[in-house]
């Protein structure tokens, strides 16, 4: 009960709005530094792949995007669960604010995967288990966005979104383990293996830097979207009016 009380106290819209406003500039700055460093490391310092040549460099965008597509969905589902079970307002806000960002990462992963697949497989798209389950993930994100927009009462909409997000969680392990469960064209894990990654450190380091940069990009943008969502939901509250009144004068 103490943990739930702490979540409710620290997750109040007014407290979140103020704290998020302090964090956003710092997170945004770190995001820019990491993505710039990862881009330079991947495009300039990383050597060509001995099999794929220069075309492999798209992994520095594709792989972090694919990771983030699943990570953001899990964040959305967990936040939805908190909002559904304990009625935490900010959990609901974070869940609905994450969906467009997750959809963008998923779309980017599919597009870059197609660009990578053309020289590797000879086709822009194949109904591969990994690609198909990733496409389903995009549809789940779009479904969450459409469902939230279709329901006028945002508290009811947030609960509906949470249920849909939790149902869709079953797709995450399918995406992750699809290359092991089925005969697929998609290559198996080369980075997250338990023994050691099958990728040279000169390629792995900028890839991990890009992955961290993408995570901080998500943190920055979700806080920005959540602040806007909070202002919209709480527009009739006293604390929001106090923010608007000095500007109107």
C-alpha positions as CSV (number, residue, x, y, z in Angstrom):
1,X,0.0,0.0,0.0
2,X,2.9,2.4,0.7
3,X,4.2,1.9,-2.8
4,X,0.8,2.6,-4.3
5,X,0.5,5.7,-2.2
6,X,3.9,6.9,-3.3
7,X,3.0,6.3,-7.0
8,X,-0.2,8.4,-6.6
9,X,1.6,11.2,-4.7
10,X,4.6,11.5,-7.1
11,X,2.4,10.9,-10.2
12,X,0.1,13.8,-9.7
13,X,-0.4,15.8,-12.9
14,X,0.9,19.1,-11.4
15,X,4.0,17.4,-9.9
16,X,4.7,15.6,-13.2
17,X,4.3,18.7,-15.3
18,X,6.9,20.6,-13.2
19,X,9.5,17.7,-13.0
20,X,9.2,16.8,-16.6
21,X,9.8,20.4,-17.6
22,X,13.1,20.3,-15.7
23,X,14.2,17.0,-17.2
24,X,13.3,17.6,-20.9
25,X,16.2,20.0,-21.8
26,X,18.8,17.7,-20.2
27,X,17.5,14.6,-21.8
28,X,17.2,16.3,-25.2
29,X,20.8,17.5,-25.0
30,X,22.1,14.0,-24.1
31,X,19.9,12.5,-26.9
32,X,21.5,14.8,-29.5
33,X,25.1,14.0,-28.3
34,X,24.5,10.3,-28.2
35,X,22.8,10.1,-31.6
36,X,25.5,12.3,-33.2
37,X,28.3,10.2,-31.7
38,X,26.6,6.9,-32.7
39,X,26.0,8.2,-36.3
40,X,29.7,9.3,-36.6
41,X,30.9,6.1,-35.1
42,X,28.7,3.9,-37.4
43,X,29.2,5.8,-40.6
44,X,32.8,7.0,-40.3
45,X,34.8,4.8,-37.8
46,X,33.1,1.4,-38.1
47,X,34.7,-0.7,-40.9
48,X,32.7,-2.2,-43.8
49,X,31.3,-5.7,-43.1
50,X,33.2,-8.5,-44.7
51,X,30.1,-9.9,-46.3
52,X,27.6,-7.0,-46.7
53,X,30.1,-4.3,-47.4
54,X,28.8,-0.7,-46.8
55,X,25.1,-1.7,-47.0
56,X,25.1,-3.1,-43.5
57,X,25.4,0.4,-42.0
58,X,21.6,0.7,-42.0
59,X,21.7,-1.5,-38.9
60,X,22.7,1.6,-36.8
61,X,19.1,2.8,-37.5
62,X,17.2,-0.4,-38.1
63,X,18.3,-2.4,-35.0
64,X,17.7,0.4,-32.4
65,X,14.4,1.1,-34.0
66,X,13.4,-2.5,-33.8
67,X,14.4,-2.7,-30.2
68,X,12.5,0.5,-29.4
69,X,9.4,-0.7,-31.1
70,X,9.1,-3.5,-28.6
71,X,10.5,-1.6,-25.6
72,X,7.9,1.3,-26.1
73,X,5.1,-1.2,-26.3
74,X,6.1,-2.8,-23.0
75,X,6.3,0.6,-21.4
76,X,2.8,1.4,-22.8
77,X,1.4,-1.9,-21.5
78,X,2.9,-1.6,-18.0
79,X,1.7,2.0,-17.8
80,X,-1.7,0.9,-19.0
81,X,-1.8,-1.8,-16.3
82,X,-1.0,0.8,-13.6
83,X,-3.7,3.0,-14.8
84,X,-6.2,0.2,-15.1
85,X,-5.6,-1.4,-11.7
86,X,-4.6,1.6,-9.5
87,X,-6.2,4.4,-11.5
88,X,-2.9,6.4,-11.7
89,X,-3.6,9.4,-13.9
90,X,-0.1,9.8,-15.1
91,X,0.2,6.2,-16.0
92,X,-2.7,6.6,-18.3
93,X,-1.2,9.7,-19.8
94,X,2.2,8.0,-20.4
95,X,0.5,5.0,-22.0
96,X,-1.4,7.1,-24.6
97,X,1.5,9.4,-25.1
98,X,3.8,6.4,-25.9
99,X,1.7,5.0,-28.7
100,X,2.6,7.5,-31.5
101,X,6.3,7.3,-30.7
102,X,6.2,3.5,-30.6
103,X,4.3,3.5,-34.0
104,X,7.1,5.8,-35.4
105,X,9.8,3.4,-34.3
106,X,8.0,0.4,-35.6
107,X,7.4,2.1,-39.0
108,X,11.1,3.1,-39.2
109,X,12.1,-0.5,-38.3
110,X,10.0,-1.9,-41.1
111,X,11.2,0.7,-43.7
112,X,14.9,0.3,-42.9
113,X,14.4,-3.5,-42.8
114,X,13.0,-3.4,-46.3
115,X,15.9,-1.2,-47.5
116,X,18.3,-3.7,-45.9
117,X,16.4,-6.7,-47.1
118,X,16.5,-5.7,-50.8
119,X,20.3,-6.3,-51.3
120,X,20.3,-9.2,-48.8
121,X,17.2,-11.1,-49.9
122,X,16.5,-9.7,-53.3
123,X,13.1,-8.4,-52.3
124,X,11.7,-5.4,-50.5
125,X,9.3,-7.5,-48.4
126,X,8.8,-11.2,-47.6
127,X,6.2,-12.7,-45.3
128,X,8.9,-13.6,-42.9
129,X,7.8,-14.4,-39.3
130,X,9.8,-11.5,-37.8
131,X,8.6,-9.0,-40.4
132,X,5.0,-10.1,-40.2
133,X,4.9,-10.0,-36.4
134,X,6.5,-6.5,-36.5
135,X,3.8,-5.4,-38.9
136,X,1.2,-6.7,-36.5
137,X,2.9,-4.6,-33.8
138,X,2.5,-1.5,-36.0
139,X,-1.2,-2.3,-36.4
140,X,-1.5,-2.6,-32.6
141,X,0.0,0.8,-32.1
142,X,-2.3,2.3,-34.8
143,X,-5.3,0.6,-33.1
144,X,-4.4,2.1,-29.7
145,X,-4.1,5.6,-31.3
146,X,-7.4,5.2,-33.2
147,X,-9.2,3.8,-30.1
148,X,-8.1,6.6,-27.9
149,X,-9.1,9.2,-30.5
150,X,-12.5,7.7,-31.0
151,X,-13.7,7.8,-27.4
152,X,-14.6,11.3,-26.1
153,X,-14.3,10.5,-22.4
154,X,-10.5,10.3,-22.0
155,X,-10.6,8.3,-18.8
156,X,-12.8,5.6,-20.4
157,X,-10.5,5.8,-23.5
158,X,-7.4,5.3,-21.4
159,X,-8.9,2.1,-19.8
160,X,-9.9,0.8,-23.3
161,X,-6.4,1.5,-24.5
162,X,-4.9,-0.3,-21.5
163,X,-6.9,-3.4,-22.2
164,X,-5.9,-3.4,-25.9
165,X,-2.3,-2.9,-25.0
166,X,-2.3,-5.7,-22.5
167,X,-3.9,-8.1,-25.0
168,X,-1.3,-7.2,-27.6
169,X,1.6,-8.0,-25.3
170,X,1.5,-11.6,-26.5
171,X,3.0,-10.4,-29.8
172,X,6.2,-9.2,-28.1
173,X,7.7,-12.6,-27.4
174,X,6.6,-13.8,-30.8
175,X,8.7,-11.0,-32.4
176,X,11.6,-11.7,-30.2
177,X,11.7,-15.5,-30.6
178,X,10.3,-15.7,-34.2
179,X,13.8,-16.4,-35.6
180,X,14.2,-19.4,-33.2
181,X,10.6,-20.8,-33.4
182,X,10.2,-20.7,-37.2
183,X,12.3,-21.2,-40.4
184,X,12.9,-17.5,-41.2
185,X,15.0,-15.5,-43.6
186,X,15.8,-13.0,-40.8
187,X,19.2,-13.5,-39.2
188,X,19.4,-14.8,-35.6
189,X,20.5,-12.8,-32.7
190,X,24.1,-11.5,-33.0
191,X,24.2,-8.9,-30.2
192,X,22.0,-10.2,-27.3
193,X,23.5,-13.7,-27.2
194,X,24.4,-14.9,-23.7
195,X,27.9,-16.0,-24.6
196,X,29.2,-13.1,-26.6
197,X,28.0,-10.9,-29.4
198,X,28.8,-12.0,-33.0
199,X,29.7,-8.5,-34.0
200,X,33.0,-6.7,-33.7
201,X,33.5,-4.1,-31.0
202,X,34.1,-1.4,-33.6
203,X,30.5,-2.0,-34.8
204,X,28.9,-2.9,-31.5
205,X,29.9,0.2,-29.6
206,X,28.4,2.8,-32.0
207,X,25.3,0.5,-32.3
208,X,24.9,0.5,-28.5
209,X,25.4,4.3,-28.4
210,X,22.7,4.7,-31.0
211,X,20.4,2.4,-29.0
212,X,20.9,4.5,-25.8
213,X,20.3,7.7,-27.8
214,X,17.1,6.3,-29.2
215,X,16.0,5.4,-25.6
216,X,16.7,9.0,-24.4
217,X,14.9,10.3,-27.5
218,X,11.8,8.3,-26.4
219,X,12.1,9.6,-22.9
220,X,12.4,13.2,-24.1
221,X,9.5,13.0,-26.6
222,X,7.2,11.0,-24.3
223,X,7.7,13.6,-21.6
224,X,6.9,16.4,-24.0
225,X,3.8,14.7,-25.3
226,X,2.7,13.8,-21.8
227,X,3.0,17.4,-20.6
228,X,0.7,18.5,-23.5
229,X,-1.8,15.7,-22.6
230,X,-1.7,16.8,-19.0
231,X,-2.5,20.4,-19.9
232,X,-5.4,19.2,-22.1
233,X,-6.9,17.0,-19.4
234,X,-6.4,19.4,-16.6
235,X,-7.3,22.6,-18.5
236,X,-10.1,23.4,-16.1
237,X,-8.0,22.9,-12.9
238,X,-6.7,25.7,-10.8
239,X,-3.1,25.0,-11.3
240,X,-3.3,25.1,-15.1
241,X,-5.3,28.3,-14.9
242,X,-2.5,29.8,-12.8
243,X,-0.1,29.0,-15.6
244,X,-2.2,30.6,-18.2
245,X,-3.3,33.8,-16.4
246,X,0.2,35.4,-16.1
247,X,0.7,34.9,-19.9
248,X,-2.8,36.4,-20.7
249,X,-2.0,39.5,-18.8
